[in-house]
Amino acid sequence: MMFGNPLTLLTLGPIVAALVFMFLAWASPPSKREEISQYIRLLIFAFSLFLLSLSTLMFLESYSGISWTSIGLNNYVYDNCVNAEVALEAGGCALVDGFGVSWHVGVDGLSFPMVWLTTLLIPVSMLVEWNAKKGAQFHSLILLMEGALIGVFVSLDLFVFYTFWELTLIPMFFLILLWGGDDRKYAAQKFFIYTFTASVLMLLGILVMYYFTRVPVWEGNITGRAFDVTLMAASSNQLGSSFLGGFGMQKAVFLLLLVGFAAKMPSVPFHTWLPDAHVEAPTAGSMLLAGVMLKMGAYGFIRIAVELLPGALVYFQWLIVILGMVSLVYGALVCLGQTNLKRMVAYSSVSHMGLIFLGIATMQPLGIAGAIFMMLAHGIISPHLFAVCGAFKHHYHTLEIGSMRGIAKHSPWLGGHMMTAWMASLGLPLMAGFVAEIAIMIAFWMTFGWLVILPALTLIITAAYYLWSMQRTIFEGGEEGELPESLHGEDPVDITWHENAGMIVLAGFAVLLGILPFIFFDMMSAYSGEFVSEILLDVLNEVRP
Amino acid sequence: MSMTTLLSDPQTATALLPEFTLIVGIVLMILVPNLGKGTFRIPLPNTNIRIPYLLGGERFTFTSSPRIPGIISVLTLLFSTSLALWSQMETPLSGSNVWCISTAGEAFASCAGMADPTLLQIDGFSRLVEIIFYGSLMLCAVAMWSRMPATPRFMIHAQVLAGRREDERIQKLLDNRRQVDFHLLLLMVALGMSVVALASDVFVLFIGLELASLSSYVLIAFMKENEEAPEAGMKYFILGSVTSAIGLYGISLLYLWNGNLQMTDLAASWQAMDGIDPMALTGVAFLMVTICFKVSAAPFHLATPDAYTGAASPVAGVLATGSKAMGFVVLLRVLVTITMPESGEAFWVPVVGLLAAITMTWGNLGALSSNNPKRMLAYSSVAHAGYLLAAVAALGLNQARAGDHVISELIVAAMLFHLTVLVLFKLGSFLVLSMLESEGRGSKLEDLYGLAKREPLLATALFIFMLALAGVPPLAGFLSKLLLVSGIIDATIHTSMSFDDGILATLQSLHWVVYLGLLVFLNSALSLYYYLRVGWVMFFEDPPTRKRLVYAPFLRITIMLCLIGTLAFGIGPLADHLMGLVSNAAIAFFA
């Protein structure tokens, strides 16, 4: 079955709906445009809630019905093309037979949390930016974004993967360009050029893998190759170090993919687009950018580079450690020097993404699971951070750290949210970020020993810049009743109900996942355990007997 | 060749149905607009009986309408395309649908063991390239529907423009003349191109090439309103005839060397010769000059940007698609059919590889620095010629004659796929520019500013054509490049190959032609810059005016059809169908 699959609905549904809504908004008569726009916004929100409930149902169903530990590596839940070799022969899921392009979707412990996270963040970010200008178009773009993002996470065909990967750029580009801040044109261009260049390198890596992997040919396939990940993984498993013709080629491809994904994550030498894009992006755009788009890089890195080229991962272990460590430390140090709240939060994302690289580089089940959990936790916490920043921008018209004093007195809800989000992000125990950090640290210690001091000390820097910025913004100076100049004498107000609702959802999940991490940690550790025991141990034994 | 046999032999007539349709179209084009009340007085004394013979005299209003030539030419090309497509679909596989026309004008169902030398050979390959030729010309004819309603204004006397009834009639007639000239030349190009596609003799090939080229020189210079057009046509004509003369000299050398110009015969002599005869080598080298000019390979491309800029956009589109496809057909015929050694690498691989590398890089650098959208498209067509040349270089690595042709067939199929879908998005983008041109714009990038605010649909179409040209998935342009690089990789890397541990050692152990594939990729990435720039100015700059473009319904429909084709041939079942067609054609080429 090609289209009778919930994942297909989750992917193509929002895209089609977004195009329809955009057309409706465009075609509506100018006199009634405002009114129709309101209805369209409601419809889009309802649709995104429907998708959230669908993914939650899938989660509950899989939670009760599927033992994630028993499905094994290279097997996927809700797979529409099980046993791809046979299914492609039968033509059940092919898009272009001649080239080996197929519509193959499925989720596992790595991708399912990301899918669920995306469906959660879309309605939340819509809530937070409920009153955007040109609401119908704005929310349609966010819906389009949802389809493209889920497409990236569920597609198991690299051609389709790459198409969705590029498709995510389009709505984000327009969100920054049309709804962004003063310097939006520059930021949008920089964002587009950086990520697009990186993804071209990634495409080169994918194409080399496509060209060098021979799969069993079926009728009508004239190139003798396929983009299917499962077929590639089977070939990689079977051939080991002679996959892609030899280890040298594997290393070259790994480097290409590493650059492509590291720029998206982003890791240090390729991170400079991120602060600019974040500062100029509208709040909802920032939330999605930090919440899900950065995770695309980490997801792609694990799914393609790590899973298909484990030998190269072992070879480049130290490179990844260094990249991760530099991102972590450099990001934290730069945060200390920031005066713009949003820019500081953006750099803290760079720092946290460094931890994901460290987790993967440990090559322990716990470390990899911790890295995946970091993706989820950061995906819930960083939108909360950006929502708070957006609320400051919206209600106090400034993001300069020194210019706001004692906000908690005037806006208690905003102050409370800031405190929750900031504490969650610096790794307070019983909140989601802590679970990921502690898992990565333990695994790091098991692999690299006392080197763990470096990341552990960095956590102190993290605590420093978070506490310092929080203290200067919401606490200090409130007694004198000093208000920022940017208010121009207006009365300070608290956040609106819809902003509050969105942020409460995020705060709730940050706490819930901190207390009950196993909801998602189980499937993640099942995935990483399978990966390490089935593949990585063999490679490690081969390389370092 | 005896004309009577050619016409009376039913088999010949069936086999050459699309070409005969073209000839009928040409005859109609000459006759129909001249239908009038012309009479003939019987030369008897004291009588005044006049017999109408319907030619000349006062023309009928209907048949001399300025629209008639366009209708005739579009219908003729449509019929020819459908007939070619039908004969391709009817018996899709090679072998079963091969016809050879001998010098005596007789048709044979097989080319082997014919008594007379063959002139034309009809097989799946030639039919498919004919579809490309006719299709591009047909799109051009449709586009000219609303482009050329009037004689150049400045050439009509001021009194005529004053608008007296009689003068209006004369002007309509002049319009009609001009239309007839244009569409007649267009059909001549079609005829010349189909001769190229069918030729199995180098001399016939050359005649077809010249027929198509000479007609296209006039087409380039046709828009006299534009000052650049005559200059461009003249430049292209002079350079084209010089290269043709060199090529003809090369053909004469080949004739001296072999004694006849039959392709099969030349190929047999080539394989039989010991080493490489200098005379044959010189002949082929000179012939290559003509071909390189036709496909606009650097450094023979210097007239291309000027010609495309000066010509009307639809004509430039034909030059970039149909004419280029013709050049590549000749290239394949000469390099692969004739000069392929029995085993091992062909002698021309380094030359073609070098040409490919220079052409694609030069083309892209030229496009990067040009501010005129037509010039940019001209340079991008140079770059695309480079990509195709890289595939030809890979073709030379293979033992195309030694039994197993799978990889060579893949490469030829990739080239045909690329040339076919190029008609959709390359010509499509020229058609959009043509709409701008009818209001006197389109020669500066500034003219595209804010097009999305004036014509959202057209701007989106142009943007998607640009993406397809750059090769962004999931559009047709990506699949064709993917297949081209696939072919290059297949030709150079064998499954049994294994690489050293080191990255550098691995990269060194690959055959150098692989790096042409990499260069194709890098150049595509580079080209994204200037293609996306078009999208940027269309969507994010302020338009000079809010006025909508000309109405031109047919042109709009054609552009939309091109857009649908660009999307549909990129992903989904249609791409598979086209894949099947081109791979059958490729099989027929090597049969």
Interface residues (C-beta under 8 A of the other chain):
Chain A: L95 V96 D97 G98 F99 V101 F159 V160 Y162 T163 E166 L177 K185 F196 T197 V200 L204 L207 Y211 F212 R214 G220 I222 T223 G224 R225 S242 G245 G246 F247 G248 M249 K251 A252 L255
Chain B: L410 A413 V472 P473 P474 L479 L482 L483 V485 S486 I489 D490 I493 T495 M497 S498 F499 D500 D501 G502 I503 A505 T506 L507 F521 A525 L528 F540 I571 G572 A575 D576 M579 G580 S583
